[in-house]
Amino acid sequence: MTKFLNYLKEQDFASKLLLMLGIIQFVPLLMLIPYPEDKIYSLAFIIPGLISIFFGVVFRAKKHDENKMKFWGRNNESVIVVAIWIYAILLGSMPFVISGQLDFVKALFETVSGWTTTGLSVMDVASLPRIFNFYRGFMQFCGGLGFVLLMLIFASGKNAMELFSAEGHSDKLEPNLRSTAKIMMFIYLGFNFLGFIAYMIFGMPWFDSMFNSMTALSTGGFAITPLSIADYHSLPIEVITILLMLVGTTNFAILALLIKGKFKKFFKIGETRFFAILLLIMSFVVTFGGLFGLYNSFGESFRLAFFQIVSGLSTTGFSTIDFNSWKPHMLFIVIIAMLIGGGAGSTAGGIKYTRIYAMFKSFIFGIKKRFMPERAVNEIAIYKPEGKVYLSNKYMSEIGRFIFTYMIIYFLGTYLLMLGGIPLDKAMFEFASSLGTVGLSVGVTNVGTSNYILIIEMIGMLLGRLEIFIVLVSIMAVMNKVFRKGKSL
């Protein structure tokens, strides 16, 4: 293994990614040690693993010059990142197809849901072999960090910073990019291990503990029991899950402040306080909604409401209730939570509460400005992990464009689901879950869901994970190149 990693360091960045994705396909084979009965599925992972490694070696043999690979111009990195994700999805779906667990479209759906840390599933998890359940959780573990960041842990490349940013990572914890990647992995693995131990202490089986720790921290939400976390009937397990979801939805740079003991700076960050207030308000609104005809006590209603809102805001997708039992006004709050999503620079999806907080601050400042003297200083700032950041017109304009585009896609996706026969309320819920990479469901997504619905949801998940503009810019860059090539002919 050491020799292979040393070889990996010597390769160019593109071939490294292909080799790494090949290695990922071999990891589930470790489950053959405790579960040797699953050895009949070995080839389902070995074949795609060898294929990706072969492509990685061949790509390296051609000795591409990275400086000459700016084929797509200034949008080159965006196209590369989208291509990496599409390749990873196709490769990742192969074990399901080769083993006969799923047909091609459903295999793609399960893989997209895994890599994007969404958590919607079309599999009967209760009867699924352990090796495939581990694979589903491991996909979410890797997808939470992203392929580029995983690659940077071993080696960097000439255009690594551009690829790192294009994949949706907004913060550098250290001046050196590779050091940043290692710190993020250290934080990720550390909390993952703590989650695993905590689950074990409170009676969860070791395999379930490992799986749920991976999927909770990555804000993925895949489950290995039919009723998700509700099947464990344990308040301590729910609390541990909530803590892991909150850690997963928090910016890595903010987590680094906590680990370093910089509590004063941590509590000064506005988006953290904003998230806490938002979480409490939504939880209490749903709690009081549940007291009218659903639950007998405030404690029961709050316990269920708080868990579901944390799951929605963190875009994890674990649940402890059947959402079809909730009233429409309660589901509406969950939809809002899923649209808002988690923090920028975390494993979560959605619009991101960091953007919502900036818009809120700008809105409040706009009102105050009307009552200020004309010569007053007209600058607004928020506190982020790196310090005080001023909200420039350019910055706010970018946020506005993103939110506008996000909502347009949300309404379009909801409409397309309705064309597939899904009622409005369920279409709104399910596509908010898909686009926000959440994974909560009102029953629309299941083993018998039509391919049309699954394809719409897959598009939403991929757009949500790669922050929309990366995908849109890549499509436009490819179309522009093809159009120009056609004109030259």
C-alpha positions in Angstrom: 0.0 0.0 0.0 2.9 2.4 0.9 4.5 1.7 -2.5 1.2 2.5 -4.2 0.8 5.8 -2.4 4.4 6.8 -3.3 3.5 6.0 -6.9 0.4 8.1 -6.6 2.3 11.1 -5.5 4.3 11.0 -8.7 1.3 11.1 -11.0 -0.3 14.2 -12.5 -3.5 15.4 -10.7 -6.0 13.9 -13.2 -4.5 10.5 -13.1 -4.3 10.7 -9.3 -8.0 11.2 -9.1 -8.7 8.2 -11.4 -6.4 6.1 -9.3 -8.0 7.3 -6.0 -11.5 6.5 -7.3 -10.2 3.1 -8.1 -8.9 2.6 -4.6 -12.3 3.6 -3.2 -13.9 0.7 -5.0 -11.7 -1.7 -3.1 -12.4 -0.4 0.4 -15.8 -2.2 0.8 -13.8 -5.5 0.4 -12.6 -5.0 4.0 -16.1 -6.0 5.1 -15.3 -9.5 3.9 -13.3 -10.0 7.1 -16.3 -9.8 9.5 -18.8 -10.9 6.8 -17.1 -13.6 4.6 -20.5 -14.7 3.3 -20.4 -11.5 1.1 -17.4 -12.7 -0.9 -19.8 -13.6 -3.8 -20.0 -9.9 -4.4 -16.2 -9.3 -4.6 -16.0 -8.9 -8.4 -18.7 -6.2 -8.3 -16.1 -4.0 -6.6 -12.9 -5.4 -8.0 -13.9 -4.9 -11.7 -14.8 -1.1 -11.5 -11.7 -0.6 -9.2 -9.4 -2.1 -11.8 -11.0 -0.2 -14.6 -10.4 3.1 -12.9 -6.8 2.3 -12.0 -6.2 1.2 -15.6 -7.5 4.5 -16.9 -5.4 6.3 -14.4 -2.2 4.6 -15.5 -3.1 5.1 -19.2 -3.8 8.7 -18.7 -0.5 9.2 -17.0 1.3 7.3 -19.8 0.2 10.0 -22.3 2.1 12.5 -20.2 -0.3 15.4 -20.5 1.0 18.9 -19.9 -1.4 20.5 -17.3 -0.5 23.9 -18.6 -1.8 22.9 -22.1 -5.0 21.4 -20.8 -6.9 24.7 -20.4 -9.1 23.5 -23.2 -12.2 25.2 -21.7 -10.7 28.5 -21.0 -11.3 30.3 -17.7 -14.1 27.7 -16.9 -11.6 24.8 -17.2 -11.7 23.9 -13.5 -15.5 23.9 -13.4 -15.7 21.5 -16.3 -13.0 19.2 -14.8 -14.8 19.0 -11.4 -18.2 18.2 -13.1 -16.5 15.6 -15.3 -14.9 14.1 -12.2 -18.2 13.8 -10.5 -20.0 12.3 -13.5 -17.2 9.8 -13.9 -17.3 8.9 -10.1 -21.1 8.4 -10.4 -20.9 6.1 -13.4 -18.0 4.2 -11.7 -19.8 4.1 -8.4 -23.0 2.7 -9.8 -21.2 -0.4 -11.3 -21.1 -2.5 -8.2 -24.9 -2.3 -7.9 -25.4 -3.2 -11.6 -22.7 -6.0 -11.8 -24.2 -7.6 -8.7 -27.7 -7.4 -9.9 -28.9 -5.4 -6.9 -30.3 -2.6 -9.1 -31.0 -1.7 -12.7 -28.9 1.0 -14.3 -31.1 4.1 -13.5 -31.7 3.0 -9.9 -28.0 2.3 -9.5 -27.2 5.8 -10.8 -29.8 7.2 -8.4 -28.4 5.4 -5.3 -24.9 6.5 -6.3 -25.8 10.1 -6.9 -27.6 10.1 -3.6 -24.6 8.6 -1.9 -21.8 10.8 -3.4 -23.9 14.0 -3.0 -24.7 13.0 0.6 -28.4 13.3 0.0 -29.7 10.1 1.5 -32.8 9.4 -0.6 -32.8 5.7 -1.4 -34.5 3.1 -3.7 -33.1 0.1 -1.9 -34.6 -2.4 0.6 -31.9 -1.8 3.2 -33.3 -4.5 5.6 -32.3 -7.3 3.2 -29.2 -5.7 1.7 -25.9 -7.5 2.1 -23.5 -5.8 4.6 -20.9 -5.1 2.0 -23.3 -2.9 0.0 -24.6 -1.2 3.1 -21.1 -0.3 4.0 -20.5 0.9 0.5 -23.5 3.2 0.7 -22.2 4.8 3.9 -18.6 5.0 2.6 -19.8 6.9 -0.4 -21.4 9.5 1.8 -18.3 9.7 4.0 -16.2 10.4 0.8 -18.8 12.6 -0.8 -19.0 14.8 2.3 -15.4 15.9 1.8 -15.4 15.8 -2.0 -13.0 14.1 -4.4 -10.6 17.0 -4.9 -10.1 17.5 -1.2 -9.5 13.7 -0.7 -6.9 13.8 -3.4 -5.2 16.8 -1.9 -4.5 14.8 1.3 -2.0 12.7 -0.7 -0.8 15.2 -3.3 -1.5 18.5 -5.0 -1.4 19.7 -8.6 -0.8 22.9 -10.5 -4.4 23.8 -10.7 -5.4 22.3 -7.3 -6.5 25.6 -5.7 -8.9 26.3 -8.6 -10.3 22.7 -8.5 -10.6 23.0 -4.7 -12.7 26.1 -5.0 -14.7 24.8 -7.9 -15.8 21.8 -5.8 -17.4 24.2 -3.3 -14.8 24.6 -0.7 -14.7 28.1 0.5 -12.1 28.2 3.3 -8.4 27.7 3.6 -7.6 26.8 7.2 -3.8 27.0 6.6 -1.7 29.0 4.0 -0.8 25.7 2.4 -3.7 24.0 0.6 -2.5 20.5 1.3 -2.2 21.3 5.0 -5.8 22.6 4.9 -7.0 19.3 3.4 -5.2 17.4 6.1 -6.6 19.4 8.9 -10.1 19.1 7.5 -9.6 15.3 7.3 -8.3 15.2 10.8 -11.4 17.0 12.1 -13.6 14.8 10.0 -12.0 11.5 11.1 -11.8 12.7 14.8 -15.5 13.5 15.1 -16.3 10.3 13.1 -14.4 8.2 15.6 -16.0 10.0 18.6 -19.5 9.3 17.1 -18.7 5.7 16.6 -17.6 5.2 20.2 -20.5 7.2 21.6 -23.0 5.1 19.6 -21.3 1.9 20.9 -21.5 3.0 24.5 -25.2 3.4 24.2 -25.9 0.0 22.8 -25.8 0.4 19.0 -24.1 -2.6 17.2 -20.6 -1.9 15.9 -21.6 -2.0 12.2 -24.6 0.3 12.8 -22.3 2.6 14.8 -19.7 2.9 12.1 -22.3 3.4 9.4 -24.5 6.0 11.2 -21.4 7.9 12.3 -20.2 8.2 8.7 -23.6 9.2 7.4 -24.5 11.6 10.2 -21.3 13.5 10.1 -21.3 13.7 6.3 -24.9 15.0 6.6 -25.8 12.1 4.3 -28.6 10.4 6.0 -28.5 6.9 4.4 -30.0 4.4 6.9 -29.6 0.7 7.3 -32.9 0.2 9.1 -36.3 0.7 7.5 -37.3 3.5 10.0 -33.9 5.2 10.2 -32.9 6.4 13.7 -36.4 5.7 15.0 -35.7 2.0 14.9 -33.2 2.3 17.8 -35.9 3.7 20.2 -33.2 5.5 22.2 -33.0 9.1 23.4 -29.2 9.0 23.9 -28.7 7.8 20.3 -31.0 10.6 19.0 -28.9 13.1 21.0 -25.6 11.7 19.6 -27.1 11.9 16.1 -28.1 15.5 16.6 -24.6 16.4 17.8 -23.0 14.8 14.7 -25.5 16.5 12.4 -24.7 19.8 14.0 -20.9 19.2 13.6 -21.4 18.2 10.0 -23.3 21.3 9.1 -20.8 23.6 10.7 -18.0 25.3 8.6 -14.7 23.4 9.0 -13.0 26.7 9.8 -15.4 27.3 12.7 -14.8 23.8 14.0 -11.1 24.5 13.9 -11.7 27.5 16.2 -13.4 25.2 18.7 -10.7 22.6 18.6 -8.1 25.3 19.1 -10.0 26.6 22.1 -10.7 30.0 20.6 -14.2 30.1 22.2 -14.4 33.9 22.3 -13.8 34.1 18.5 -16.3 31.2 18.0 -19.2 32.9 19.8 -18.4 36.2 18.0 -19.2 34.6 14.6 -22.7 35.9 13.6 -23.7 33.0 11.4 -23.3 30.6 14.3 -25.7 32.6 16.5 -28.1 33.1 13.6 -28.2 29.3 13.0 -28.9 28.6 16.7 -31.8 31.2 16.7 -33.2 29.9 13.5 -33.1 26.3 14.8 -34.9 27.2 18.0 -37.6 29.3 16.3 -38.4 26.6 13.8 -38.4 23.9 16.4 -40.8 25.7 18.7 -43.1 26.5 15.8 -43.3 22.9 14.8 -43.5 21.8 18.5 -46.6 23.9 19.1 -48.1 22.7 15.8 -47.7 19.1 17.0 -49.5 19.8 20.3 -52.8 20.3 18.5 -54.0 16.7 17.8 -50.7 14.9 17.3 -48.8 14.6 20.5 -49.9 14.6 24.1 -47.0 16.5 25.8 -44.7 19.4 25.1 -41.7 17.2 25.8 -42.7 14.6 23.2 -43.6 17.2 20.6 -40.3 19.1 21.1 -38.2 16.0 21.0 -39.6 15.0 17.6 -39.7 18.5 16.2 -36.1 19.4 17.2 -34.7 16.2 15.7 -36.5 16.7 12.3 -35.6 20.4 12.1 -31.9 19.7 12.9 -32.0 17.0 10.2 -33.6 19.4 7.7 -31.4 22.4 8.4 -28.2 20.3 8.5 -29.4 18.6 5.2 -28.8 15.2 6.8 -32.0 13.4 6.2 -32.4 11.2 9.3 -35.9 11.0 10.6 -37.7 9.6 13.7 -41.2 10.0 12.4 -43.4 9.4 9.4 -43.8 12.8 7.7 -47.1 11.7 6.3 -48.5 12.0 9.8 -47.5 15.6 10.1 -49.8 18.5 9.3 -49.1 20.7 6.2 -48.1 23.7 8.2 -45.5 21.6 10.0 -44.1 20.2 6.7 -43.9 23.7 5.4 -41.4 24.6 8.1 -39.4 21.6 7.3 -39.4 22.6 3.6 -38.0 26.0 4.5 -35.3 24.4 6.7 -34.3 22.1 3.8 -34.1 25.1 1.4 -32.0 27.1 3.8 -29.6 24.3 4.5 -26.3 24.2 6.4 -23.2 26.3 6.7 -20.8 27.2 3.8 -17.6 25.3 4.0 -19.3 22.3 5.6 -20.6 18.9 4.4 -24.2 20.3 4.1 -26.2 21.4 1.1 -29.0 23.9 0.6 -28.8 27.7 0.0 -26.6 27.8 3.1 -27.5 29.8 6.2 -24.3 31.8 5.8 -25.9 33.4 2.7 -29.3 33.8 4.4 -27.5 35.5 7.4 -25.7 37.9 5.0 -29.0 38.8 3.3 -30.7 39.3 6.7 -27.9 41.6 7.9 -28.1 43.6 4.6 -31.9 43.8 5.0 -31.7 45.2 8.5 -28.9 47.6 7.6 -31.0 48.8 4.7 -33.8 49.8 7.1 -31.5 51.4 9.6 -29.8 53.3 6.8 -33.0 55.2 6.1 -32.8 56.8 9.6 -29.1 57.6 9.5 -27.6 61.0 8.6 -26.5 61.2 5.0 -22.8 61.4 5.9 -22.9 58.3 8.1 -20.6 55.5 7.3 -22.6 53.1 5.0 -20.6 49.9 5.5 -21.9 46.6 6.9 -19.8 43.7 8.1 -20.2 40.3 9.5 -17.7 38.2 11.6 -16.4 35.1 9.9 -13.7 32.6 11.1 -11.1 34.7 9.2 -12.2 37.9 10.9 -14.4 40.9 10.0 -15.7 40.8 6.5 -17.5 43.7 4.8 -20.5 42.9 2.7 -19.7 44.7 -0.5 -22.2 45.3 -3.3 -20.4 42.7 -5.4 -20.6 40.1 -2.7 -24.3 40.7 -2.0 -25.0 40.7 -5.7 -23.5 37.2 -6.0 -25.6 36.0 -3.1 -28.7 37.4 -4.7 -28.0 35.8 -8.0 -27.4 32.4 -6.3 -30.6 32.5 -4.3 -32.6 33.6 -7.3 -31.2 30.8 -9.4 -31.7 28.3 -6.6 -35.3 29.2 -6.2 -36.0 29.1 -10.0 -34.5 25.6 -10.2 -36.5 24.6 -7.1 -39.8 25.7 -8.6 -39.0 24.2 -12.0 -38.0 20.9 -10.4 -41.2 20.9 -8.3 -43.3 21.5 -11.5 -41.5 18.6 -13.3 -42.3 16.3 -10.4 -45.9 17.4 -10.6 -45.9 16.5 -14.3 -44.9 13.0 -13.2 -48.1 12.7 -11.2 -46.8 13.9 -7.7 -49.2 16.2 -5.8 -48.0 19.8 -5.2 -47.3 19.4 -1.5 -45.3 16.2 -1.9 -43.5 17.6 -5.0 -42.4 20.7 -3.0 -41.1 18.6 -0.2 -39.3 15.9 -2.3 -37.5 18.4 -4.6 -36.5 20.6 -1.7 -35.0 17.4 -0.2 -33.2 16.6 -3.5 -31.9 20.0 -4.4 -30.8 20.6 -0.8 -29.1 17.2 -0.7 -31.2 16.4 2.4 -32.8 13.0 2.0 -36.0 13.4 4.0 -39.0 12.0 2.1 -42.8 11.9 2.3 -42.8 8.5 0.4 -42.3 9.7 -3.1 -38.9 8.1 -3.4 -38.9 4.4 -2.9 -38.2 1.1 -4.6 -41.0 1.5 -7.0 -40.5 5.1 -8.1 -40.5 5.7 -11.8 -37.3 6.5 -13.7 -38.7 9.9 -14.7 -39.0 11.0 -11.1 -35.6 9.6 -10.2 -33.9 11.4 -13.1 -35.4 14.8 -12.0 -34.3 14.2 -8.4 -30.8 13.1 -9.6 -30.4 16.4 -11.5 -31.5 18.3 -8.4 -29.0 16.4 -6.2 -26.1 17.1 -8.4 -26.9 20.8 -8.9 -27.3 21.1 -5.1 -24.0 19.4 -4.2 -22.0 21.4 -6.8 -23.6 24.7 -5.9 -25.5 25.1 -9.2 -23.3 27.7 -11.0 -20.4 25.1 -11.3 -22.7 22.8 -13.3 -24.4 25.6 -15.3 -21.1 27.2 -16.2 -19.7 23.8 -17.2 -22.7 23.1 -19.5 -22.4 26.5 -21.1 -18.6 26.1 -21.6 -19.1 22.7 -23.3 -21.9 24.0 -25.5 -19.9 27.1 -26.4 -17.0 24.9 -27.4 -19.1 22.5 -29.4 -21.0 25.4 -31.1 -17.8 27.1 -32.1 -16.3 23.9 -33.4 -19.5 23.4 -35.5 -19.3 26.9 -36.9 -15.6 26.3 -37.9 -16.6 23.2 -39.9 
